[in-house]
């Protein structure tokens, strides 16, 4: 099933109204605007490489020139048998020059490699940005999950209050317990409904933010599935962050520049030709308009550049060292993040154990106060306090479970999974 069909099924309800975290990743990867940059970078690099390749195409130049000079070369010879030719002071020339590069020491190839490595760097930067998007999706998604659990908790509390109202209505009519108890329950029921309105509004706001991030409309009626998070205690191993690949590509990019520095002073060999029409032609003593032409071989070489290439290479090596320090800094910050999530996981695992103990005690208290309310020995206020405490304890356990899962998902994300 392709991603377009998958998205269609999710958001039109064709296959149900459930959304999961992995699908959010996939949608964002398709729709996030920065994704388009990869294609644009490829197109730009292709044009740059084509432009560099023009170096090996013939260079054709048209030239025209007309001059008048104050003096010309002349021969001061007097001979009675022939007249020494004289060159006119006005001269005209129209030429076509053709220059064909034969050998440039590998400079053109090196420049193409630089553009290719630059393309890989830019495309990997896009992958890094798309990867960092996962963390934002995680935070929004789990915020929605917590709000979803709060809705469930309040609906359960609402149902418990309604059931208790039904239980005590007949006892109030029979005068076994004061009528004021029903008013207390009704007021609490209104308060729960008010809280539900607030939570639903917050949930819709969070869903709107996620919709904007993903570039897809998400219905507030969708159920957000709690993801699985299976982690192994691999510590600082098994890390596959796209930033590491970016660092390596950047270092390779500067290596290509170093290669160019090595060969930029290599000899350049070209063949050239010139054809033209002018006065005089190639024979300077023939002061007439003539067609002329020439062909030749050109060699250019600068064997000494006063260590300019060496300095360039040193600069590129320094850039590689800078990237290495950036990699070390990233690695250190990554370890700090991993430590935080490992610590959070341990914390929430311990807290959930205590949640179970608290809930067990709260259930016993609610059972006792419920019986006391039925017998008229306590007011509904006391019962509602304990019922609310139990509801909050159960809600906090669910929130702690989601926070534990969030930490595990973030740990997996930080590792680049």
Residue pairs with C-beta under 8 A, 6 or more apart in sequence:
3 26
3 27
3 30
6 23
6 26
7 23
7 27
7 30
7 216
8 14
9 15
9 16
10 18
10 19
10 23
10 222
11 216
11 217
11 218
11 219
13 219
17 219
17 221
17 222
17 223
18 222
18 223
18 224
18 225
19 218
19 222
19 223
19 224
19 225
20 224
20 225
20 227
21 137
21 138
21 141
21 225
21 227
21 409
22 227
24 137
24 141
24 210
24 214
25 134
25 137
27 214
27 215
27 216
28 130
28 133
28 134
28 137
28 213
28 214
28 215
29 35
29 130
31 214
31 215
31 216
32 130
32 133
32 215
33 215
34 126
34 129
34 130
35 126
35 130
37 122
37 126
38 123
38 126
41 119
41 122
41 123
41 126
42 119
42 123
45 115
45 116
45 118
45 119
48 115
49 112
49 115
49 116
52 108
52 111
52 112
52 115
53 108
53 112
55 101
55 104
55 107
55 108
56 101
56 108
58 98
58 99
58 100
59 97
59 98
59 99
59 100
59 101
60 96
60 97
60 98
61 96
61 97
61 98
61 99
62 95
62 96
62 97
63 93
63 94
63 95
63 96
63 97
64 93
64 94
64 95
65 91
65 92
65 93
65 94
65 278
66 90
66 91
66 92
66 93
67 90
67 91
67 92
68 89
68 90
68 91
69 89
69 91
70 89
71 89
72 86
72 87
72 88
72 89
73 87
73 284
74 84
74 86
74 87
75 84
77 84
85 285
85 286
85 287
86 287
87 280
87 284
87 285
87 287
88 279
88 280
88 287
90 279
91 278
91 279
91 280
92 278
92 279
92 289
93 276
93 277
93 278
93 279
94 276
94 277
94 278
95 274
95 275
95 276
95 278
96 274
96 275
96 276
97 272
97 273
97 274
98 272
98 273
98 274
99 270
99 271
99 272
99 298
100 270
100 271
100 272
101 268
101 269
101 270
102 269
102 270
102 271
103 267
103 268
103 269
104 266
104 268
105 263
105 264
105 265
105 266
105 267
105 268
106 263
106 266
107 260
107 263
107 264
107 266
110 256
110 259
110 260
110 263
111 260
113 256
113 259
114 253
114 256
114 257
114 260
117 249
117 252
117 253
117 256
118 253
120 249
120 252
120 253
121 246
121 249
121 250
121 253
124 242
124 245
124 246
124 249
125 246
127 242
127 245
127 246
128 242
128 243
128 246
131 241
131 242
131 416
133 213
134 413
135 410
135 413
136 213
137 210
137 213
137 214
138 406
138 409
138 410
138 413
140 206
140 209
140 210
140 213
141 210
141 224
142 402
142 403
142 405
142 406
142 409
143 206
144 203
144 206
144 207
144 210
144 224
145 224
145 226
145 402
146 399
146 402
147 199
147 202
147 203
147 206
148 203
148 223
148 224
149 395
149 398
149 399
149 402
150 199
150 395
151 196
151 199
151 200
151 203
152 398
153 391
153 392
153 394
153 395
153 398
154 192
154 195
154 196
154 199
155 196
156 391
156 394
157 192
157 387
157 388
157 391
158 189
158 192
158 193
158 196
160 387
160 391
161 185
161 188
161 189
161 192
161 384
161 387
162 189
164 185
164 370
164 373
164 380
164 383
164 387
165 182
165 185
165 186
165 189
167 374
168 177
168 181
168 182
168 185
168 373
168 374
168 380
169 182
171 177
171 374
171 376
172 178
172 179
172 181
172 182
176 376
177 373
177 374
177 376
178 376
178 379
180 379
180 380
181 373
181 379
181 380
182 380
184 379
184 380
184 381
184 384
185 380
185 384
188 384
188 388
200 220
203 220
204 220
207 218
207 220
207 222
210 218
211 217
211 218
226 402
226 405
227 405
227 409
229 405
229 408
229 409
229 412
231 408
231 411
231 412
232 238
234 415
235 338
236 335
236 338
238 415
239 334
239 415
239 416
240 415
240 416
240 417
241 330
241 334
241 414
241 415
241 416
242 416
243 327
243 330
244 327
247 323
247 324
247 326
247 327
247 330
250 323
251 320
251 323
251 324
254 316
254 317
254 319
254 320
254 323
255 316
255 320
257 312
257 316
258 312
258 313
258 316
258 317
261 309
261 310
261 312
261 313
261 316
262 309
262 313
264 309
265 301
265 302
265 303
265 305
265 309
266 301
267 299
267 300
267 301
268 299
268 300
268 301
269 297
269 298
269 299
270 297
270 298
270 300
271 295
271 296
271 297
271 298
272 295
272 296
272 297
272 298
273 293
273 294
273 295
273 296
274 293
274 294
274 295
275 291
275 292
275 293
276 291
276 292
276 293
277 289
277 290
277 291
277 292
278 289
278 290
278 292
279 287
279 288
279 289
279 290
280 286
280 287
280 288
280 290
281 288
281 289
281 290
281 291
281 292
282 290
282 292
282 294
283 290
334 414
337 414
338 411
338 414
338 415
341 407
341 408
341 410
341 411
341 414
342 411
344 403
344 404
344 407
345 404
345 407
345 408
345 411
348 400
348 401
348 403
348 404
348 407
349 404
351 400
352 397
352 400
352 401
352 404
355 393
355 396
355 397
355 400
356 397
358 393
359 390
359 393
359 394
359 397
362 386
362 389
362 390
362 393
363 390
365 386
365 389
365 390
366 383
366 386
366 387
366 390
369 378
369 382
369 383
369 386
369 387
370 383
370 387
372 378
372 382
372 383
373 379
373 380
373 382
373 383
